[in-house]
Amino acid sequence: MTGPQRDGLPILAFESGSDLEAWLAGNAGTSQGIWLRVFKVGSGKPTARFEELELGIAYGWSESKRVGYDSESYLQKFTPRKSKGTTSERNLRIARRLIEEGRMT
Protein backbone atom coordinates (compact mmCIF):
# COMPACT_ATOMS: atom_id res chain seq x y z
CA MET A 1 0.00 0.00 0.00
CA THR A 2 1.29 3.45 -0.86
CA GLY A 3 0.92 6.58 1.21
CA PRO A 4 1.92 7.41 4.77
CA GLN A 5 2.29 4.59 7.27
CA ARG A 6 3.16 4.09 10.91
CA ASP A 7 4.30 0.76 12.33
CA GLY A 8 3.36 -0.96 9.06
CA LEU A 9 -0.24 0.27 9.03
CA PRO A 10 -1.60 2.91 6.67
CA ILE A 11 -2.57 6.34 7.96
CA LEU A 12 -6.04 7.18 6.66
CA ALA A 13 -8.25 10.23 7.15
CA PHE A 14 -12.00 10.35 6.56
CA GLU A 15 -14.11 13.48 6.22
CA SER A 16 -17.07 11.96 8.09
CA GLY A 17 -18.26 8.99 10.08
CA SER A 18 -20.20 7.77 7.05
CA ASP A 19 -16.96 7.77 5.01
CA LEU A 20 -15.30 5.71 7.76
CA GLU A 21 -18.26 3.33 7.85
CA ALA A 22 -18.14 2.89 4.06
CA TRP A 23 -14.42 2.04 4.33
CA LEU A 24 -15.12 -0.46 7.12
CA ALA A 25 -17.89 -2.09 5.07
CA GLY A 26 -15.43 -2.73 2.25
CA ASN A 27 -12.24 -3.43 4.19
CA ALA A 28 -12.93 -4.59 7.76
CA GLY A 29 -12.67 -8.26 6.84
CA THR A 30 -9.32 -8.01 5.08
CA SER A 31 -7.37 -5.13 6.63
CA GLN A 32 -4.85 -5.66 9.44
CA GLY A 33 -5.74 -2.22 10.80
CA ILE A 34 -5.17 1.47 10.24
CA TRP A 35 -4.03 4.59 11.97
CA LEU A 36 -7.02 6.91 11.76
CA ARG A 37 -6.00 10.54 11.37
CA VAL A 38 -8.43 12.67 13.37
CA PHE A 39 -8.27 16.43 12.93
CA LYS A 40 -8.65 18.67 15.95
CA VAL A 41 -11.73 20.91 16.08
CA GLY A 42 -9.56 24.03 15.76
CA SER A 43 -8.13 22.84 12.43
CA GLY A 44 -11.40 23.57 10.67
CA LYS A 45 -10.98 20.39 8.60
CA PRO A 46 -13.82 17.88 8.21
CA THR A 47 -13.00 14.62 9.95
CA ALA A 48 -14.40 11.45 11.42
CA ARG A 49 -14.56 12.20 15.14
CA PHE A 50 -13.27 9.95 17.91
CA GLU A 51 -16.87 9.30 19.00
CA GLU A 52 -17.58 7.75 15.60
CA LEU A 53 -15.05 5.00 16.24
CA GLU A 54 -17.90 3.09 17.85
CA LEU A 55 -18.85 2.28 14.25
CA GLY A 56 -15.89 -0.08 14.31
CA ILE A 57 -17.45 -2.16 17.07
CA ALA A 58 -20.19 -3.12 14.62
CA TYR A 59 -17.46 -4.57 12.39
CA GLY A 60 -15.45 -6.24 15.17
CA TRP A 61 -12.86 -3.45 15.38
CA SER A 62 -11.69 -1.38 18.33
CA GLU A 63 -9.47 1.57 19.02
CA SER A 64 -6.30 1.40 21.08
CA LYS A 65 -3.24 3.63 21.18
CA ARG A 66 -3.60 7.36 20.43
CA VAL A 67 -0.55 9.43 19.47
CA GLY A 68 0.11 12.97 18.32
CA TYR A 69 0.72 13.43 14.60
CA ASP A 70 1.09 17.12 13.85
CA SER A 71 -0.21 20.47 15.11
CA GLU A 72 -3.70 19.91 13.68
CA SER A 73 -4.33 16.19 14.13
CA TYR A 74 -3.63 13.01 16.06
CA LEU A 75 -3.59 9.33 15.13
CA GLN A 76 -5.84 6.70 16.66
CA LYS A 77 -4.83 3.07 16.12
CA PHE A 78 -7.87 1.16 14.89
CA THR A 79 -7.63 -2.60 14.38
CA PRO A 80 -9.72 -5.77 14.21
CA ARG A 81 -10.42 -7.01 17.71
CA LYS A 82 -8.42 -10.08 18.69
CA SER A 83 -10.63 -13.10 19.34
CA LYS A 84 -8.93 -13.80 22.68
CA GLY A 85 -8.82 -10.16 23.75
CA THR A 86 -10.88 -8.67 26.52
CA THR A 87 -13.75 -6.31 25.88
CA SER A 88 -14.22 -3.24 28.04
CA GLU A 89 -17.55 -2.60 29.74
CA ARG A 90 -17.86 0.56 27.64
CA ASN A 91 -17.50 -1.39 24.40
CA LEU A 92 -19.95 -4.05 25.62
CA ARG A 93 -22.54 -1.31 26.28
CA ILE A 94 -21.96 0.12 22.81
CA ALA A 95 -22.25 -3.35 21.23
CA ARG A 96 -25.53 -4.00 23.06
CA ARG A 97 -26.91 -0.69 21.82
CA LEU A 98 -25.77 -1.38 18.25
CA ILE A 99 -27.47 -4.80 18.40
CA GLU A 100 -30.71 -3.17 19.60
CA GLU A 101 -30.46 -0.66 16.75
CA GLY A 102 -29.84 -3.46 14.21
CA ARG A 103 -26.45 -1.99 13.27
CA MET A 104 -24.13 -4.91 14.07
CA THR A 105 -22.70 -6.59 10.98
N, CA, C and O of each residue as an XYZ file, in Angstrom:
420
protein
N       0.847     -1.179      0.000
C       0.000      0.000      0.000
C       0.888      1.236      0.000
O       1.881      1.297      0.724
N       0.529      2.204     -0.804
C       1.291      3.446     -0.857
C       0.674      4.465      0.090
O      -0.429      4.272      0.601
N       1.394      5.538      0.310
C       0.915      6.576      1.214
C       1.574      6.458      2.570
O       2.341      5.529      2.820
N       1.270      7.412      3.454
C       1.918      7.411      4.768
C       1.526      6.195      5.602
O       0.396      5.708      5.549
N       2.506      5.726      6.375
C       2.290      4.592      7.266
C       2.950      4.858      8.609
O       3.811      5.727      8.741
N       2.529      4.099      9.586
C       3.160      4.091     10.907
C       3.103      2.648     11.398
O       2.043      2.022     11.378
N       4.220      2.132     11.828
C       4.296      0.758     12.335
C       3.671     -0.247     11.369
O       3.033     -1.208     11.798
N       3.851     -0.026     10.065
C       3.361     -0.963      9.065
C       1.886     -0.862      8.721
O       1.389     -1.634      7.901
N       1.182      0.076      9.335
C      -0.240      0.265      9.035
C      -0.442      1.600      8.330
O       0.236      2.577      8.647
N      -1.371      1.648      7.376
C      -1.603      2.907      6.668
C      -2.239      3.962      7.566
O      -2.992      3.639      8.485
N      -1.931      5.209      7.293
C      -2.568      6.345      7.958
C      -3.657      6.840      7.019
O      -3.375      7.278      5.904
N      -4.900      6.768      7.473
C      -6.036      7.181      6.659
C      -6.827      8.265      7.378
O      -6.926      8.266      8.605
N      -7.385      9.181      6.606
C      -8.252     10.231      7.145
C      -9.583     10.159      6.414
O      -9.621      9.926      5.206
N     -10.664     10.358      7.140
C     -12.001     10.351      6.562
C     -12.689     11.656      6.925
O     -12.531     12.163      8.035
N     -13.454     12.196      5.983
C     -14.113     13.476      6.218
C     -15.349     13.359      7.090
O     -15.845     14.368      7.590
N     -15.859     12.141      7.285
C     -17.068     11.963      8.092
C     -17.135     10.538      8.619
O     -16.405      9.654      8.169
N     -18.027     10.335      9.580
C     -18.260      8.993     10.082
C     -18.823      8.079      9.011
O     -18.518      6.886      8.997
N     -19.643      8.616      8.110
C     -20.195      7.772      7.047
C     -19.106      7.338      6.070
O     -19.178      6.237      5.523
N     -18.095      8.183      5.841
C     -16.956      7.771      5.009
C     -16.180      6.641      5.689
O     -15.771      5.680      5.038
N     -15.981      6.765      7.003
C     -15.302      5.714      7.764
C     -16.109      4.423      7.703
O     -15.548      3.347      7.495
N     -17.420      4.526      7.884
C     -18.262      3.329      7.854
C     -18.228      2.662      6.476
O     -18.208      1.435      6.384
N     -18.222      3.454      5.417
C     -18.136      2.889      4.063
C     -16.812      2.146      3.886
O     -16.778      1.078      3.274
N     -15.716      2.710      4.421
C     -14.423      2.042      4.328
C     -14.461      0.726      5.104
O     -13.986     -0.298      4.614
N     -15.025      0.752      6.313
C     -15.121     -0.464      7.117
C     -15.937     -1.535      6.399
O     -15.568     -2.710      6.408
N     -17.040     -1.133      5.779
C     -17.894     -2.094      5.074
C     -17.115     -2.812      3.971
O     -17.357     -3.991      3.713
N     -16.199     -2.123      3.331
C     -15.433     -2.728      2.250
C     -14.115     -3.351      2.644
O     -13.550     -4.131      1.879
N     -13.603     -3.019      3.843
C     -12.238     -3.435      4.194
C     -12.076     -4.118      5.547
O     -11.018     -4.684      5.821
N     -13.090     -4.080      6.390
C     -12.932     -4.589      7.759
C     -12.527     -6.056      7.802
O     -11.808     -6.473      8.710
N     -12.978     -6.838      6.834
C     -12.675     -8.263      6.840
C     -11.300     -8.632      6.324
O     -10.856     -9.767      6.500
N     -10.615     -7.686      5.685
C      -9.319     -8.007      5.081
C      -8.161     -7.162      5.586
O      -7.006     -7.559      5.430
N      -8.430     -6.027      6.176
C      -7.368     -5.129      6.631
C      -6.801     -5.575      7.976
O      -7.527     -6.091      8.826
N      -5.502     -5.372      8.158
C      -4.848     -5.657      9.438
C      -5.034     -4.517     10.425
O      -4.737     -4.663     11.611
N      -5.524     -3.381      9.941
C      -5.735     -2.223     10.797
C      -5.264     -0.955     10.115
O      -4.654     -0.990      9.046
N      -5.558      0.163     10.755
C      -5.166      1.473     10.239
C      -4.820      2.392     11.402
O      -5.167      2.126     12.552
N      -4.142      3.455     11.083
C      -4.026      4.593     11.974
C      -5.008      5.623     11.419
O      -4.833      6.114     10.304
N      -6.019      5.942     12.180
C      -7.024      6.908     11.758
C      -6.541      8.307     12.126
O      -6.298      8.600     13.296
N      -6.406      9.162     11.126
C      -5.996     10.545     11.373
C      -7.250     11.344     11.699
O      -8.159     11.460     10.876
N      -7.287     11.891     12.904
C      -8.431     12.670     13.374
C      -7.975     14.113     13.544
O      -7.043     14.393     14.297
N      -8.634     15.017     12.845
C      -8.273     16.430     12.926
C      -8.905     17.069     14.153
O     -10.047     16.774     14.505
N      -8.154     17.941     14.793
C      -8.648     18.672     15.954
C      -9.706     19.674     15.504
O      -9.678     20.150     14.369
N     -10.637     19.989     16.399
C     -11.725     20.912     16.078
C     -11.179     22.230     15.547
O     -11.714     22.771     14.579
N     -10.132     22.752     16.158
C      -9.564     24.034     15.762
C      -8.940     24.056     14.378
O      -8.651     25.130     13.850
N      -8.727     22.880     13.775
C      -8.128     22.842     12.435
C      -9.109     23.304     11.360
O      -8.701     23.747     10.286
N     -10.393     23.200     11.654
C     -11.405     23.566     10.669
C     -11.579     22.546      9.555
O     -12.324     22.791      8.606
N     -10.900     21.401      9.655
C     -10.982     20.385      8.600
C     -12.052     19.354      8.944
O     -12.175     18.946     10.099
N     -12.831     18.930      7.937
C     -13.822     17.884      8.206
C     -13.113     16.578      8.538
O     -12.093     16.244      7.935
N     -13.661     15.844      9.498
C     -12.997     14.624      9.947
C     -13.982     13.687     10.622
O     -14.993     14.126     11.171
N     -13.684     12.399     10.581
C     -14.402     11.446     11.415
C     -13.950     11.723     12.847
O     -12.750     11.787     13.114
N     -14.862     11.882     13.735
C     -14.564     12.197     15.137
C     -14.291     10.923     15.936
O     -14.707      9.830     15.549
N     -13.592     11.082     17.046
C     -13.269      9.947     17.911
C     -14.539      9.195     18.298
O     -14.537      7.965     18.346
N     -15.621      9.916     18.574
C     -16.869      9.295     19.001
C     -17.412      8.341     17.937
O     -18.125      7.390     18.259
N     -17.078      8.590     16.687
C     -17.579      7.748     15.604
C     -16.812      6.435     15.481
O     -17.169      5.585     14.665
N     -15.782      6.265     16.268
C     -15.046      5.005     16.242
C     -15.909      3.852     16.732
O     -15.588      2.689     16.487
N     -17.008      4.166     17.425
C     -17.899      3.088     17.850
C     -18.470      2.348     16.638
O     -18.930      1.214     16.766
N     -18.442      2.978     15.477
C     -18.853      2.284     14.255
C     -18.025      1.020     14.058
O     -18.523      0.019     13.543
N     -16.774      1.069     14.463
C     -15.890     -0.080     14.309
C     -16.340     -1.285     15.110
O     -16.108     -2.423     14.701
N     -16.979     -1.052     16.244
C     -17.448     -2.164     17.070
C     -18.426     -3.022     16.279
O     -18.443     -4.245     16.422
N     -19.238     -2.383     15.446
C     -20.195     -3.124     14.620
C     -19.489     -4.056     13.639
O     -20.076     -5.032     13.170
N     -18.233     -3.755     13.331
C     -17.457     -4.571     12.388
C     -16.389     -5.410     13.093
O     -15.544     -6.013     12.432
N     -16.421     -5.454     14.426
C     -15.447     -6.239     15.170
C     -14.107     -5.553     15.345
O     -13.100     -6.214     15.593
N     -14.082     -4.233     15.218
C     -12.859     -3.454     15.379
C     -12.913     -2.661     16.682
O     -13.986     -2.427     17.237
N     -11.741     -2.254     17.157
C     -11.694     -1.383     18.335
C     -10.479     -0.464     18.253
O      -9.506     -0.732     17.549
N     -10.580      0.616     18.993
C      -9.472      1.570     19.020
C      -8.521      1.202     20.150
O      -8.913      0.560     21.124
N      -7.275      1.615     20.007
C      -6.304      1.400     21.082
C      -5.453      2.644     21.223
O      -5.961      3.699     21.602
N      -4.185      2.543     20.929
C      -3.237      3.629     21.182
C      -3.560      4.899     20.392
O      -3.916      4.840     19.215
N      -3.429      6.046     21.062
C      -3.604      7.355     20.426
C      -2.295      8.117     20.564
O      -1.726      8.189     21.653
N      -1.814      8.689     19.459
C      -0.545      9.425     19.469
C      -0.700     10.730     18.696
O      -1.524     10.831     17.788
N       0.095     11.718     19.063
C       0.107     12.971     18.324
C       0.677     12.755     16.930
O       1.516     11.878     16.728
N       0.225     13.548     15.975
C       0.720     13.433     14.601
C       1.349     14.741     14.150
O       2.522     14.780     13.780
N       0.574     15.800     14.182
C       1.088     17.124     13.847
C       0.267     18.152     14.622
O      -0.520     17.785     15.494
N       0.444     19.426     14.311
C      -0.214     20.468     15.105
C      -1.729     20.490     14.936
O      -2.426     21.093     15.752
N      -2.254     19.848     13.896
C      -3.698     19.912     13.677
C      -4.409     18.564     13.756
O      -5.615     18.489     13.523
N      -3.676     17.497     14.082
C      -4.329     16.189     14.126
C      -3.585     15.218     15.037
O      -2.452     15.463     15.449
N      -4.256     14.110     15.337
C      -3.629     13.009     16.059
C      -3.992     11.716     15.341
O      -4.863     11.701     14.471
N      -3.322     10.637     15.709
C      -3.586      9.327     15.127
C      -4.183      8.414     16.184
O      -3.728      8.381     17.328
N      -5.197      7.682     15.789
C      -5.841      6.698     16.657
C      -5.677      5.337     15.995
O      -6.153      5.124     14.881
N      -5.003      4.413     16.679
C      -4.835      3.069     16.123
C      -6.181      2.358     16.171
O      -6.868      2.369     17.193
N      -6.544      1.745     15.058
C      -7.866      1.163     14.894
C      -7.679     -0.175     14.193
O      -7.288     -0.215     13.027
N      -7.955     -1.275     14.899
C      -7.633     -2.600     14.380
C      -8.763     -3.591     14.645
O      -9.620     -3.356     15.497
N      -8.757     -4.708     13.902
C      -9.715     -5.767     14.214
C      -9.459     -6.263     15.637
O      -8.314     -6.399     16.069
N     -10.534     -6.524     16.339
C     -10.418     -7.007     17.714
C      -9.890     -8.438     17.695
O     -10.324     -9.257     16.884
N      -8.961     -8.732     18.584
C      -8.415    -10.085     18.690
C      -9.461    -10.985     19.344
O     -10.134    -10.581     20.293
N      -9.591    -12.195     18.832
C     -10.627    -13.100     19.338
C     -10.428    -13.457     20.810
O     -11.400    -13.732     21.513
N      -9.190    -13.456     21.282
C      -8.935    -13.796     22.681
C      -8.774    -12.566     23.563
O      -8.475    -12.684     24.751
N      -8.973    -11.389     22.982
C      -8.820    -10.157     23.748
C      -9.992     -9.924     24.685
O     -11.046    -10.547     24.554
N      -9.794     -9.030     25.615
C     -10.875     -8.668     26.524
C     -11.653     -7.500     25.934
O     -11.131     -6.725     25.132
N     -12.901     -7.390     26.344
C     -13.753     -6.307     25.882
C     -14.108     -5.442     27.077
O     -14.551     -5.947     28.109
N     -13.913     -4.149     26.937
C     -14.220     -3.241     28.037
C     -15.727     -3.153     28.243
O     -16.506     -3.422     27.327
N     -16.124     -2.781     29.435
C     -17.546     -2.599     29.737
C     -18.152     -1.540     28.821
O     -19.293     -1.672     28.377
N     -17.387     -0.497     28.544
C     -17.859      0.562     27.639
C     -18.187     -0.011     26.263
O     -19.247      0.269     25.704
N     -17.271     -0.816     25.723
C     -17.499     -1.394     24.403
C     -18.643     -2.405     24.412
O     -19.364     -2.528     23.422
N     -18.816     -3.128     25.514
C     -19.954     -4.047     25.624
C     -21.269     -3.275     25.595
O     -22.225     -3.705     24.950
N     -21.324     -2.139     26.291
C     -22.542     -1.306     26.276
C     -22.829     -0.812     24.864
O     -23.970     -0.842     24.404
N     -21.783     -0.358     24.186
C     -21.957      0.121     22.808
C     -22.444     -1.019     21.920
O     -23.360     -0.829     21.119
N     -21.845     -2.197     22.050
C     -22.247     -3.346     21.231
C     -23.706     -3.706     21.485
O     -24.446     -3.989     20.542
N     -24.129     -3.700     22.748
C     -25.533     -4.001     23.057
C     -26.463     -2.996     22.384
O     -27.496     -3.365     21.825
N     -26.083     -1.732     22.447
C     -26.905     -0.692     21.820
C     -26.957     -0.873     20.302
O     -28.021     -0.748     19.695
N     -25.810     -1.166     19.694
C     -25.772     -1.378     18.246
C     -26.617     -2.587     17.841
O     -27.257     -2.568     16.789
N     -26.625     -3.627     18.659
C     -27.472     -4.797     18.395
C     -28.938     -4.384     18.440
O     -29.713     -4.735     17.551
N     -29.319     -3.637     19.479
C     -30.706     -3.171     19.604
C     -31.116     -2.310     18.416
O     -32.269     -2.347     17.988
N     -30.180     -1.540     17.887
C     -30.459     -0.664     16.746
C     -30.357     -1.397     15.408
O     -30.618     -0.810     14.357
N     -29.977     -2.683     15.443
C     -29.843     -3.458     14.212
C     -28.656     -3.038     13.362
O     -28.682     -3.181     12.140
N     -27.603     -2.516     14.010
C     -26.454     -1.990     13.269
C     -25.220     -2.883     13.322
O     -24.204     -2.553     12.709
N     -25.277     -3.999     14.034
C     -24.126     -4.907     14.075
C     -24.063     -5.685     12.766
O     -25.088     -6.120     12.242
N     -22.841     -5.859     12.239
C     -22.703     -6.587     10.976
C     -22.484     -8.061     11.235
O     -22.345     -8.840     10.292
